Amino acid sequence: MSQSYSGPELCALDAHVVVEMVRKREIRPSELLDASFERIAAVEPIVNALPTLCEQRARDRLAALETGAKNVDPGWLGGLPIAIKDLAAVSGVRSTWGTRALKDNIPDQSDPIVERLEQRGGVVIAKSNTPEMGAGGNTFNEVFGMTRNPWDISKNAGGSSGGAAVSLATGEVWLSHGSDLAGSLRTPAAYCGIVGLRPSPGRACGGPTDLAFNTEGVQGPMARNVRDTALFLDAMSGFDPALPLSVEAPEMSFQQAVIEADNKIRIAWSPDLNGLAPVEKSMIANLSSALEKVERAGANVVETCPELPTLYETYITLRAMFWAALPGRLPESVQAGFKRTLRDNIELGRTLTTDQIYDAQRNRSIIFANMHRLLQDFDVLACPVVGLDPCPVEEEYPSTVDGQPVKDYVDWLRFSFLSTTTGLPSLSLPIGFSDHGMPVGLQLIGPPRGEAKLLAVARAIELAVDFNGGPIDPREF
């Protein structure tokens, strides 16, 4: 599908290409900042993806950054501008979590993920928009308003990393940080035609520091293609003794795994995860068509799915515990202004029974074991990211999916539950366009700690489907 792009040429280049240009001294990092802020000025009034900018801080840090060619670390970003989701603290920068009580909050210290990315040459230029406390599959809040999908600005961009996805799709930045609990990386990636990877717990510098042992909420990379996603994951990875779940970076970089990818891949395909989630027939048709291209390129695709007993109940319990333990422990003065859907999540966590909590821990182990067995025979399990196209930006969540009613804002995100519950890495990959001209994403769930294999499979599929995505100029119909 053809689309227009009127921004700086630099902003349309791949991140790994730009980093290599910096390494070879073919371009100065300051030129990247100039290009990025030029593009932000052009598109932000339309899409509202990056409501908080920190240009002076970025230029000050860039001036102090050593960008010599001697640096050969695979995660080195070389002064590349990046955006940080407004759920992570950046020192000296307004960090609101999308909630009114924190609209003027300016932290003194950055979160570990931000510190790591800056240590590896990333230059934070903005905070990306998110629903309040990250609670929602549509990105809006009372501090900054709504973020619009650049493929059709009347539609939503997904959530909660909606601002991050839009900043990539429009060419404002080359890499954008996200996080994921109920598809918060994956849904926006699918809706905006970019790549979003939810890593294994601990792979990307841990999750929320207030819940250091939690495995459900994780940080992750977002980019316009698989190779750039691998670059960003390399920059995020590594052991930190202050983060109890963090793990060492692998000996071979994730970028190298992508470079060495081949088309002899084995894919288990499930269009509805054994009936767990409703999905529009057109969505299944688009995904099936893409997988046919992958088969013609040399892959083996088999429609199958492991048993996933009590996945819905198990995930909902784990999620409710997360909300009650994190935003549900904030001061009452902060919680008093929370939107209804966020308050409902917290209240559910507070009313869980001990049996529900115990059952969730046991049942997630059963589901993991079933997935592990499947992934002995296949490289990944493929399924939809979401069951339908983006809805109007004014709607918090759809009322129905394929004619089936949606009872609350997380109910339409059921395809996100499996990866979060099992701790398996997953990825949303753009594979084409819907009948309405909107991007369509395919979800891939990989083996335990299997980000390298997951990325390699994603690269093989990316080559087979030849998706022609962004960056794009925001479109209005």
N, C-alpha and C positions, 0 to 999 in steps of 0.2 A: 504494500500500500504506500503510495507516495504521500509525503507530507512536507511542509515548508519548514525551513530553519533559517533565521536571519541573524543569528548571533555571531560572536567572534569565532573564527575558524579554530582557534586553540581549544575552545570549549567543546567542540565536536570530536576532538581526538580522544582515543582511548587513554585511560589513566596510565596504564603501563607504558604506553608510547611516550606520553608526556614526561614521566619520571625518567625514562631512558634519555630523553632529550636534555633534561636537566643534568643528568649524570655526565653526559658528553659535552656539557656546557654549550649546547646549541641554543639554549634559551635560558633566561634568568627567571628564578621563581617569582620575582616581583611582577614579571609580565603575566604570570598566571593569576596573581591577585588582581591585577588591573582588568584582565579579561573576565574574570569571575564577577567582580563587582559591576562591570558594565552590563553583563547579562542579567544580574539580579535587578538592577535598576529598570531594565526593560520589561521583565516579566512579572515581578513581584506584585505590582498593582493589580494584576489579573488573577494570579493563582494563590497568593498568600501562603507560600511554602516555608519561607525563612523570615519570620516576623521580627527576629532579634538579630541584628548585625553587630559585629565587633571588629570593625575595620582597623582602628588604631591599634588595638591589642594585636591583631594579626600582623600588621606591618612592623610593630615593635619586636614581635617574636621572630619574624622572618629575618630582621636585621641581625639578630643574635644567633641565627641558625647556621651551623656549619654544613655546607652542601657540597663538600669536595667529592670528586669522583672516586676517591679512595674508599668510600663507603660502599660496600658490596652486600650488605645485609639484605636478604630477600624481601624483608618487610619495610625497607627504607622508602620513605615517601618523598624525600627531597624537596620539601617546601610546598607540597601539593595542598591547595585549599580543600578543606573538608568541612562538613556540617555535622553538628552533634544534636541529637534528639533532645528536646526540652524536658526529658526525664533524667538527664545526667547533669551534674553540676560542672560548670566551667568557671574557674576562679576569675572574679572581677566582672563577670557577665551576668546579666539578668537571667535568672533560671527559675521558671514559674511553675513547672509541672502542669501548666494549663489550668490552674485553680486561682480564684480571685484572692484568697488570703495570702498567696505567695507572689502576687503580681509584681511586687517591688523587691523581691528577694535577690540579693547579690552575694553568693557564697565566696568565702575567702580561699577555699581549697577546691580543686577539681577532683572528680571521681577518678578511680584508678584507670578506667578505660581511656579517659581523656589524657591523663598523664602519660600513659604508655604510647598513645598515638602521637603525642607531641614529642616525646623522646625519640620517636622513630621518624621524625621529619614531617609529620602532618601539621598543618597550620589551620587552626579553628577560625572560621570566618563568620559563623552564624549558628544560631539555634533553630532547629526545624520544628514546625508545629505538630501538635499531638492533641488528642482528646484529653480531657481532664484526668490526670493521674494515669494516662494510658488506657483508660477504660472505654473502649469503643472501637467498632469497625468502621467508623466514619470520623474523619479528623475535623473537629471543631471544639471550641471552648469559649468561655465568657471573657477571657482575657484578650484573645487575638481574633476570634471569629473563625470562619470556615476556610478550609483549604480546598481548592477546586482541581479537578482532574484535567490536565492539559489536553488530553485527547478529545474532550468535550467538557467545557467548563461548566455546563449545567449538571454534571455528574460528580459523585463523590470520588475521592482518591483512595478510599480504604483507610484503615487505621490499625494500630495506632501510629505507625511510622509513615503516615500519609505525607507530611511535609518533606520527609527524607526522600520518599519515592518521587515526588513531584520535582524536587530540586535536581534530581538526576535526569528525569525525563525531559526537562526544559533546558538542560545544559548549564545550570547555575553552578554546579560543582561536579567533579569527576567521581567522588566517593562520598557516601553519606552514611553515618552511623545510625543503626536502628536497634530495636529490642523486640522480644517476642514472648508472649504468653499464650494468646489465643489466635495465632496467625498474624501478629502485629507487624512482622516483617513480610510475611508471605502474601497476605491479602493486598496491601498497597503495591507490592511488586507486581502481582498479577494484574491489577487494575491499571497500572501505569506503564506496563511494558518494559520493566527492568528486572534485574535479578535480586532476590533477597534470600540470604542463607541464615537459617536458624542452626547454630552449631550445637554440639554436645555441651552439656553443662560443664563449665570450667575451661572450655576451649578458648573463648574470647574474653579473657580477663575477668571471668566471674560474672555474677548477676548483681542484684541490689546489695550494697554493702550492709544494709540494715538486716538482711536475711542471707548471711554469707553461706549458709548450708542449704539454701533453697535451690532446687533443680528445675523449677518450672519457668521462672523468668530469666531469660538469658540475653546477653548482648550479641550483636551480629553485624556482618557487613552487607552493604547494599551498593550495587554498581550497575552499569549499563550492559555488562556482558560477563561471561563466566571467568575469563582471564583476569579482569579487573577485580572481580569478587575475590578470587584467590589471592591477589596482591593485598587486598585490604585485610583478609583473614590472616595472612602472614604477618601483617603489621600488628594485629590484635593478639596474636598467639604468644604463649610462653608462660612459664611458671612464675608465680608471685607468692612468696611465703606468707604474705598478709591475706591471701585469698585461699581459703582451705580447699576449694574444689578445683583450683587451677591446675593445669597439666602442662608438661613440657611441650614445646613445639616439636613436631616430627623432624627426623633427620633430613628428609627430602621436603623441600618447600611445597606448598600447595600449588604455587604457580607451575612448578616442574611437573606435578601430577597432571595438570591441565595440558601442558605442552606435549606430554607423552600419551595423551588419551588416544584410544583407537575405537573403531566402530563395532567391535565384537563384544557387545554388551547384552546382558540378560535382564529383562524388565518384566516384573510382575505388574499387571495392570488391573486396577479395580475401580470401576466408574462410580461406585457408591459405598465402598467399604462395608459390604454385606448388608446394605440397606440402612446403614447408620445415618446417612445424610441425603436429603433430597437434592436433586440436581436437574436443571433444565435440560430437555432433550437436545437443544441446540448446543449446549456446552459439551455434552458427551460426544456429539457429532464432530465438533471442532477438535477436541482432544484425540478422538479416535483417528481422525484424518491425519493429524500430526504424527501419531504413532505408526501409521501406515508408511509414512515417509521414512521414519526411523528404521522400520523393518526393511524397506527397500535398500537402505544404506548398509545393511548387514547385521542389524540387531535381531535378537530373539525376544518377541513379546508374547506373553501368555496371560490370558485373563484368569486371575486367581486372587484369593485373599485369605489370610489366616483367620482363624476364629478370634473374635475380639469381644469376649464376654464382658458385660458391664462397663464397656469403655465410657459410655456417656456418664453414668453415675460416678465412676471413678474420677474422671476428669473434673466434673463439676465440684466434687468434694475437694480435690486438690486446689482447684482455682479459688474456691471460697476461703480455704485456709490462707492462701496467699494474700487475698484482699483484707481479711480481718487482721492479719499479722503485720501488714505494712501500712497502707493508708488508714486502716482501722485503729492504729496506735498513735496517730498524729493528734496533736492537741485539739480539743473540742472546738476551739475558735477556728481552726482550719476546716474541720469536718463539717461544720455548720453550713457552709456554703456549697457542699458537694451536690452534684446533680443527682436526680432520683435513682438512675440506673447504677451509679457508683454506690450510693447508700444501700441499695438492695443487695449488691454483691457483698458488702461488708456485713450486713445483717445476716445473710445466709451463713457466712463463716462463723458468726457468733452463736448460731443456733444448731450447729452440727452436733450430732451425738457421738459418743466415743466409738460406738460400733461402726458408724459411717467412716470415721477416720481410720480405724483399724482395717476395715474392709478395703478401703481405697489403697492402703499400703500393700496388702496381700494381692489384690486383684491387678494392680499395675505390674506386679512381678509375673503373673500368669500371662498377661498380654505381651510383656516384653519377651518372655520365653517363646511364645508363639511367633512373634516377629523374628526373633533370632533364628528359629528353625527355617522360616521362609527364606531368610537372607543367606542361608547356606547354599541355596539353589539359584538365587537371583542376586544381581548387584544392587537393585533398588526395588522398592514398591512405588509405583506411579499411581496417582489419583488426582482428582481435581483439587484446586486450591480453595475455590468457592463454587457454589452451585449456580450462580447467575451473574449477569453483567452488572456493572455499577448502577446504582439507583440515583435518583435526583439528590443533589447535595443537601437539600433541606431535610431529607428523611434520615433519622438517626439509624434506622435499620429497616430492611424490607418487611412487609407484612406477610408475604408468602414466598415460597420457593417451589416451583413446579406445581403450583396449586395447593401445596401443603402450608398450613398456617405457621408462622414464626412466633413463638410465645415470648421471647425476650431477645435482647440485643446479641447475646452470645449463641443463641440457638441456631442461627444461620451460618455460624462459623465452625460447624461440626467437623469438617475435614481437617481442621487444625489440631484436634484433640489428640490424635494418635502419637504424633512426634513428641508433643509436650509430655504426655503421660509416660512414655517409655524412655525419654531422654535420648532418643535417636536423632541424629542430624537430619534436617530436611531443607529443601530448597524450592523456591518458586522460579520457574524458568519461562520466559515468554516464548510461545510457539506459533503465534498467528493472531488473527483478528476474528471477532465475532461477526455475526450477520449485521450488526449495527456499527461496525467499524471500530470497536473497542478492543484493546489488547486482551488476549487470553493467556493465562498462565497454567502450566502443568506442574504439579507438586511431585517431587521425588524424595522419598524417605530412604536413607542409607543405613548401613550397618553400624554397630556400636563404635564410637570414635572414628567413624569412617568418612570424615570430610574429604579426604583425598580421593577416595573412590567415588563419592557422591559428585564432586566437582568434575572428575574425569568423565563420568557418565553424562553429566549435564553438558559438557563440552561436545561430546559425540552427538547428542541430540541437537544442540545449537547449530552444529554444522549441517545436520540433516535437514532441519526445517528452514534454515536460512532466514530467520526473522529479521525484518527490516524495521528497526525501531527508531528511537530518538538519537540525538535530541531533536525536539520539535518546538515550533511556536505554538502557544496555546490556541486551541480551535474553538470557535463558537458556531453553533448550528442554529 
